[in-house]
Every structure is written in C-alpha cells, then in structure tokens.
Amino acid sequence: MLTDAPLLPDTGEPGFGLYVHWPFCAAKCPYCDFNSHVRHTPVDQQRFTQGFLKEMDTMRSLTGPRTVTSIFLGGGTPSLMDPATVEAILDGIAARWHTPAGIEVTMEANPSSVEAERFRGYRSAGVNRVSLGVQALNDRDLKFLGRLHDVADALKAIRLAREIFPRMSFDLIYARPNQTVEEWERELNEAVSYAVDHLSLYQLTIEEGTAFYGLHKAGKLIVPDGDQSAALYEATQSITEGFGMPAYEVSNHAKPGAESRHNLTYWRYGDYAGIGPGAHGRISRDRTKIATATERMPERWLEQVEANGHGMVEHEILEREEQADELLLMGLRLREGVDLARWQQLSGRFPNPAREQFLLEHGFIERLGNSRLRCTPAGMLILDAVVADLAC
C-alpha cells in the first residue's frame, strides 16, 4: 500500500513513472482528441480493475524491478472511478514495483460537484496531487468548450482540492475565439489568485477528428491568428512570471518545487510504463528503448488483456537516432533545456554548427554553459521549427 509522507524533492533525474489510463468520460468535449469514450451504461469497474492489474504483470516483466518516482492516473476522466478502484490500482502498483513513501501520485479530475465529493476518498487511497480540468473561468466559454461544470462548481472544487490534497493544479485553455489579450489577462490574474502552485495553460488547437475540426473547416469557428496567439502567449508568460510561477515547460507554470514530477519524467526522456486502453510507454531494456502502445478501444483492450495478459498493439525497439530525436523534441520544451552530452551519446554526433549558430544569432536558442541547450522565449513560439532544425 502507498503510504502518506511529505512529497519527495525533485532530484533532477528523469525517473521512472507509471501512467494508468481511465478512458471513460461523462461527455466528449468538442476540442478533445484524447482516447476518451462515453458510455451510457455503468462501466464494470471491477472487471477493468482486474484488467489493469493483469496488464501490470506484463509491464512488470518488461521493466524488471524498478523504483517508481511518480504515478499518474489520466484519461478520459479518472475521477469517474470509485475511490475503491483507485485504491486497488495503487495497491497493485505497490505490489509490483518499489514505491517509496512520498512519491507523487497525481489524478486528473473534473470539477463537477459529483466528482469533487469523492476527493477525500481519493486522498485516502493514496492520491496526493490533483489536476483539475477547469479550462475557463467564465460560464460562456465553459459552455462553448463543452464542459459540464460552471464557474461556481470550479471554484468550489479548487477550494476543496486545496484543503484535501498537498498539491493541486488546474488547466485553462486560451486563444479561444474572439478572446482579447485584456480578457485573458483578467482571467489569468483571477486564476493565480486562488493560491494554486501549478497551472497548465494551453492554447486552443484544432485537432483532426474533433467536433471543432469540422466547424473550423466549415468556417464556423475562427481561432486567433498567429500574431494574436503570440500576444496571448506573451501575456501568459508575463503574468505568471510576476506571480512567481514561471513556465518550466512551454505550457506549464509552477512555483519552484511544485513542478509535475511525472510530466518531468516525460520531458526529461525518462522511462514510463503505460497501462490501460490507449496508453503509451517508453521502457529501457538491455541497452535499448522499447516504445509500447495499447489498444485504444476500451472493451477490445479488456478482451485482449483477459486473453493475452496485455493489450499491447505496438512493441517497437527504437534506434538510437530515434531516441535522440525524441530526447530533443521533449527536452527543448523545458526551461532547463536538453542535456547535450546525453543527446550526443544517443545521436553519435554534435549539433550542426551552422544551424545552431543561425538559431543562436536570431535569439531562438541559448547555451547554458557547455552542458545544456534550451529555447529562448522567442524560440518557444516556433518550437517545432527549432526542433526540426536542430534534429537535421
């Protein structure tokens, strides 16, 4: 069983995380392209719990004995799980891997009143950090985003989460249609006033396969252009910096020491095992790195797990050059940047001097001594282009 203890400090190492995906939602948001599914009859939580535990056995055979540094219950909407389900999953992890006291255990949750009522049960089960999907602080935009809560629900859930969990974060989406910089500044100033220590602030993106994609393609949904999006991004950096919550990653802001340990594992290109429908993993083994992915459709995943012990549909050994590209892609999202020695060891080469010099001269990247390379704030605005340039 996971024991309660003060959260362990960040050591700066990538760590080893476990990600568990609960794929069910009460409703599908029009912007969401995550692996989430709506079911109009009750989900058999006991049967799915047994599926998670069975797939854990397979993942444990792949990872070998490891010390877990973080656990993340994502979705979908994990706060639709009963607390007893969460406890069984966390106990299953503790029975298979070493889980020191004080590791970060995060659960994503919606701020509806029904789900907030379960917060104390999740805390008792071992969750010590909650990430709330607030998304907006005005009822008009919450309705536009397809959320089932209103602002009153969100504020109640934030207050309750602050009372119950040692750490909490919430998400907001900006660059919404017709949103001005002034409106966003007021909303963000309100957000940081709620004594949170972590905020995830995402620009609205139109993803293929979502309801918003069809509206956008038909010209019925207009999002801010590049200049307006850049202005909104710059306002975001200014306000969060002013409140002592700088961006430690392109879309994530925290007070020092309150960064998401689990997400740092991704961005530092550490290992993580993905369990559940549509979960991905990266597992180092025998001096190689294995990329895993599981079946996305929940019921099909469960049938495969019951028959085969896992729902994996991908099990690929990554070449060292592929690992180097992933390390660069993830690491340049971070304010701390990329460990150049590690990148050079994987890629077998140094950054192209001409390309690096061009990016340096134009203020898109900077060196941190001789050991690290990172994007500047200007470079973060064109992050994909910077990564592509350096990876060549």
Secondary structure as GFF3:
##gff-version 3
##sequence-region A 1 392
A	DSSP	beta_strand	16	22	.	.	.	ID=ss1
A	DSSP	beta_strand	24	25	.	.	.	ID=ss2
A	DSSP	beta_strand	37	38	.	.	.	ID=ss3
A	DSSP	alpha_helix	45	63	.	.	.	ID=ss4
A	DSSP	beta_strand	70	75	.	.	.	ID=ss5
A	DSSP	three_ten_helix	78	80	.	.	.	ID=ss6
A	DSSP	alpha_helix	83	96	.	.	.	ID=ss7
A	DSSP	beta_strand	104	109	.	.	.	ID=ss8
A	DSSP	alpha_helix	113	116	.	.	.	ID=ss9
A	DSSP	alpha_helix	119	125	.	.	.	ID=ss10
A	DSSP	beta_strand	129	135	.	.	.	ID=ss11
A	DSSP	alpha_helix	139	144	.	.	.	ID=ss12
A	DSSP	alpha_helix	151	164	.	.	.	ID=ss13
A	DSSP	beta_strand	167	174	.	.	.	ID=ss14
A	DSSP	alpha_helix	181	192	.	.	.	ID=ss15
A	DSSP	beta_strand	198	203	.	.	.	ID=ss16
A	DSSP	alpha_helix	211	217	.	.	.	ID=ss17
A	DSSP	alpha_helix	226	242	.	.	.	ID=ss18
A	DSSP	beta_strand	247	249	.	.	.	ID=ss19
A	DSSP	beta_strand	252	254	.	.	.	ID=ss20
A	DSSP	alpha_helix	261	267	.	.	.	ID=ss21
A	DSSP	beta_strand	271	275	.	.	.	ID=ss22
A	DSSP	beta_strand	280	285	.	.	.	ID=ss23
A	DSSP	beta_strand	288	294	.	.	.	ID=ss24
A	DSSP	alpha_helix	298	308	.	.	.	ID=ss25
A	DSSP	beta_strand	312	318	.	.	.	ID=ss26
A	DSSP	alpha_helix	320	331	.	.	.	ID=ss27
A	DSSP	beta_strand	338	339	.	.	.	ID=ss28
A	DSSP	alpha_helix	340	347	.	.	.	ID=ss29
A	DSSP	alpha_helix	353	361	.	.	.	ID=ss30
A	DSSP	beta_strand	365	368	.	.	.	ID=ss31
A	DSSP	beta_strand	372	375	.	.	.	ID=ss32
A	DSSP	alpha_helix	377	380	.	.	.	ID=ss33
A	DSSP	alpha_helix	383	391	.	.	.	ID=ss34
###
